[in-house]
Every structure is written in C-alpha cells, then in structure tokens.
Amino acid sequence: MPQGSWLGPLIFVVLIDDLRSDCPLYKFIDDTTYSEVLTVSQTSNMQTYYNELQQWSADNFMQVNASKTKEIVIGKRTVTAPSLYTPNSQPIDGVEEFKLLGVWVSANLTWNKHVDQMIY
C-alpha cells in the first residue's frame, strides 16, 4: 500500500487487534506499550510478556524491532530488576527517558526533558 496513506495505519491496527497480554497493554497505530506495576517484593514477569509478544509476532508474520524496543523503570529502584533479552540473547536497552506519543517520559517523572525538547 502507498507510503503515508491512511490505509497503512488502519490495516496495521486491524492486524494487531488480537494482540493480548496478561499485563496492561496500550496500542496506538504502530506503537505498542506494555506496563507492569510491582511492589518491592514482587518479581517482574516482563520477560515472559516479551517472549509472548515475540511468539505472537512470529505467528502473525511480523517482527518486533528490537532496536526500537526499550525498557524504563519508573519509581524507586530498591530492587534491581533483571534485564530483558531478545530471542537471540541480545539485551534490550534500559533507558532513563523515552518519547511516547509525543511526550517525553522520565524515570523520575519530572517534566524537565519534555520542556527542554519543546523549547529547543
């Protein structure tokens, strides 16, 4: 289909409609965000969720772009979370800030990065 047409995002949304997970999942056009809320004593299941996403992608003849896949931990870091890995054992980049739907989100939940990006 033509690059830049409205038909591309529409077809993509239809294709990912059956993507489900046991954790909160947010889908917007070509962006999918998984989230997980943990208490200090809980263990993360994000690697399992990521593996399920990879399997769903393979079953639906799609690929997850590992270079665009990022992990951010928001809140107090009293426990070191295990790193996430791609199916070929490459670590997923952990970041302190990322841009989500035009808004810069920081791990410490300040607006500094977003404001800086908007005025420069």
Secondary structure as UniProt FT lines:
FT   TURN            3..4
FT   HELIX           7..15
FT   TURN            16..18
FT   STRAND          25..28
FT   TURN            29..30
FT   STRAND          31..34
FT   TURN            40..41
FT   HELIX           46..59
FT   TURN            60..61
FT   HELIX           66..68
FT   STRAND          70..71
FT   TURN            87..88
FT   STRAND          93..94
FT   STRAND          97..100
FT   TURN            101..102
FT   STRAND          103..106
FT   TURN            107..108
FT   HELIX           112..119
//
